[in-house]
Amino acid sequence: MAGIIALRDFPAGVCSVLSPRPCPAVTHRELPELIELERLIDAGGSHLEARVICAVQSGERRFPVYAIALGNPDKEVPAVGFFGGVHGLERIGSAIVIAYMHSLVMRLQWDKLLHRQLESLRLVFMPIVNPAGMWQGTRANPNGVDLMRNAPLDSSEAVPFLIGGHRLSSALPWYRGPLHGPLEAESDALCQVVADELLARDFSIALDCHSGFGINDRIWFPYAHTARPIAHLPEMHALKEIFDQTNTNHRYIIEHRLQRVLRRHVAWFDFLTRAACSYPRWLPTGAERERHQERALALWYRTGGT
């Protein structure tokens, strides 16, 4: 599982027009996650804003890539984005995002406090970024591209052979796509939603959910093209600190290295929504921000992480 705090000084991409549901000529009866997602969209009714960002092809089948939002659309309020299914093999990422969506949709029927929270918060979901890859049972999309490595940005440092991403052949795993080629449709859809719903705000958090790694649940905050500390390292440390303080018995390892996790996470998801909604109360400034910077460097960089 990976999380990113996004603030307005991050560059935003170009947003294209989003198409309303339904997407014509989409057939996906063999993909239960997509069927469940559409059931949730119907159950959420007017509380949800469901859009088909694009449709992708696998053989004769076409699959919609959905973005679902709820809460206040005003760009002045903070937002949290939940993403899953970037790798088609890692179905649990989609499953946990859909499960959290299900919890919210059911609570909308009776939870007054949730309605109050959504007056000052925006929640965005893309549970199945790579539906055709999920249907095929492949990590990559139907073009053989690993969407997690499909970016025009190259690493400024040496990366492991193949696994760090390559442009040799789509027949090999971790293929990035052709040099100077356009983003894959799924990657472009993801960037559109992030730019429109998250980066356009003063404060947002993005959570990208992947399958488990090892025996420990891990939360990784990424900066894949360099090992240098991220610009918002103090904010990440402050977020970790308030999570540790309010969830003393949690099982997560929060670190800067490439680790992924998905197991028991409703409390973590709820924490992120509350933290985003109340960010002015904990986001560090001035000397406090410098203190978090030093503690974060000591925890995650000078000692090699947890």
N, C-alpha and C positions, 0 to 999 in steps of 0.2 A: 504494500500500500504506500502511496506517495502523496505527500501534501505540499501545497505551495501557498504561501501568503502572497497576495498580489496587491500592490498599491498603484496609484494612478501614474507614477513615474515610469512604469513599465511600458514599452511600446505596444501599441494596439494595431492589429491588422485591419484589412479592409473587410467590411461586412457586406454580404450580398443579401438579396431579398430572401426571406424564409417562406417556404411553401406551407400552406395549411394542410392539416390532415383531412381526408386520407390521400395517400399517394396512388395514382392510377396504376393499374396492372401490376400490383405487388402481390405475389403469392409466396407464402412462407409457412404453410401449415405444418411443416416438419420441424419448426424451430419453437419449442415450447416457451423459451424465455420471451420471445417476441409476442407470442399469443398472450402470455400472462401480463406483459407490459400494456398491451392494448386493452385488456380487461380492466387494468388499473386506471387507464386513461378514461375509459367509459365510466367507471365507478366514481372517479373524482369529479366528473361533470364540470360545472362552471368554475370550480375552485382551481382547476388546472388549465394551463396554456400549453397545448401540445402542438408541436410543429414538426413536419418532416423536412429536415435540412437538405437531404439528398436521398437518392435511391441507388443501390449498387447491385451489380449483376453477378450471378454465378450460374453459368450455363443458361438454361431457360428461365431461371428463377430470379426475381428481383426482390430486394429487401429494403425497407425504409430505415433510415437512420434518424431516430427521434431525438428531439430535445423537448423536455417538459419543464415548466416553471410554475411556481406558485409564490404567493406573497406579493409584496409591494414592488411594482416595476420602476418606481422612481429611482433615478440614478444616484440620488443623494443618500439612499439607504445602503448598508452593506449587503454583501451576497456571499453565499456558499455554493460551490458547484461540486456535484458528485458524478464521477465518470467511471465507467466499467466496460469490460469487453473489448479493450483495445487489442488484446491477443485472443484470437478465436478459441484457442485451447483452454483458456483460463476462464471457464464459465462461472466460477465462484465469485469473481469480481462483479459480474452482472447480477448474480443471484443476490448478493448482499445489498447492492444498491436498490434493486427491485423490492427486496424485503423491507428496507427502510422506507421506501416510497409507500408500500402497502401499509405500514404502521401509521404514516402521516395521513394517508387517505382515510383510514378508519378513524383516527383521532379527530379529523375535521368534522365528524358527525356530532361530537360531544365535547371536545376539549376547548373550553373558552380561553385558557391560557395560551394554547397554540395559536388561536386566531389573533389574540393580542400581540403575540410575538411576530406573526407574519405581517402585522401592520408596519413594522419597522425593519423588515428583513426580506430578502429575496432568496429563494432556493431554486437551484437549477439542476436538472438531471439529464445525463446522457448515459443510460445504463448499458447500451449495446452499441458501441462505436463501430465494431467490426462484425455485423451480423452475418455477412456471407462467409467470412472466415470461420465463424462459430458454426454455421451450418455445415461447412466442409470439414470441420474438426482440425483446422490448421492454425498455427500461430499467426501466419501472415494473412493478408487479404487475398482475393482471387488472383491478383497480379503477382503474387509471391513477394509482396513488400511488407516488411515488418514496420507497422505504423509507428512503433515507439522509436524507430530510427529514421523515419521518413521526414527529414528536415534539410533545409539548405545550409544550415550552420555546421561547419566542420570543427572538430575538437582542436584546441590549441596545443594539445599534449598527445603523447603516444597513447593508443588504446589497444586492448588485447586483439589479436588477429581474429577476424571474422566476428566474434561475439560483440566487439565494439562497434560493429556496423561496417558494411563494405558495399561496393558497387560492382562486384565481379559478375554475379549471375543470380537471377531469381530462383534458380534451382538449389541454391545454398541458403541455409537459415540466416537470419539477421540482415537480409538484403535491404539496402536503403532506398533503392530506386535508381533510375538512370541519372547520371550527372547532368545538372542544369535542367532536369525535367520538372514538370509541375508537381505540386503536392498531390498525393492520392486523394480521391474524392472524400474518403472518410477523414483523413487528416485535415483537409481543408474545411470540412464541416465542423470539426472540433475547434479549429482555430477561429472560425466565424463566431461560434457560440461563446467562446472564452473572451474574444475581443468585444463582443456586443454586451454580454451579460456581466462579465467580471472586470475586465481591465478598464472599462469606462467608469468605474466607481472609485471613490476614495479608498475603500477597503474591501477586499474580497479574499476568500480562501478557496482553493481548488483541491479536491481530493480525488486521486486516480487510483482505482482499486484493482489489484492483481492477485493472483493465487499465492498461497503460502510459500515461504522459503525457510527450510529448516524447522526447528522445533520451537522457535521463538517468534512471537508476533512483533513485527517491526513497522515503524513509521519512518519513511525516508523522505527527506526534503531534497529535491534534485537540483543540480546545476550541471548538466551532463557534459558540457563542452570544456569544462575546466575544473581543476581541483581548488581553485581560489575560493575563499569564503564568499558567500552570496551577500548581496547588498543589504538584505534584510535579516541578517543573522541575529541581531539583537531581538527582533520581533519573534523569530522562531524560538529563541531561548525563553522569552517571556511567555509565549504560548505553552511551551513545555512546562514551565514553572507553575503556571496556574492549573494546568492539567494534573501535575503531580500533587499539588496541594489539595485539589478537590476530589481526586481519585487515588487515594493512598495505596490501594491494593491492586492497581492495574498491572497487566502483564506485558505491556508494550516496552519495546526498546526503541527509543527515538534517536535517530542518528542521521549523519549526512551521507553515509555510504549507500551503494545500490543494494537495497534489500526490499523485499516485497512481502505482503502479508494480507490474509483475509480469513478471519475465523469468527470472533465474537465481538461485534463492533457497534451495536446500537448506542451504547453509552458514549463511545467516542464520537459518533456522528452527532448525537444530541449535544455533546460538549462543544463541538465546532459551531453549531448553529447558535448556541448561547454566547460563545466567545465572540463570534462575528457581530451579533446583535449588540453586545456591550463593549465593543473594542475600545471606545474612548476611556473606559475605566481601567484598562490594563496595558494598553499599548505604551511602551516606555518612551520617554522623551528626555532630552538634556543629559544630566549626569547619570540618571537611571538607565538610559539607553547605553551609555558607555560601560556601565557596570555589566549589563547583559552581554555586551560585545565581548568583554574580557572573559567572562565566565563561559560563554559559548565557545570561544577559541580554545580555552583550556579543556573544555569537555569533549569537543568534537574534532579538534584539529591537532593540538599539541600533544594529546595523549593517545591519538589514534582512534578516538570514538569509544563508545560503550560496548 
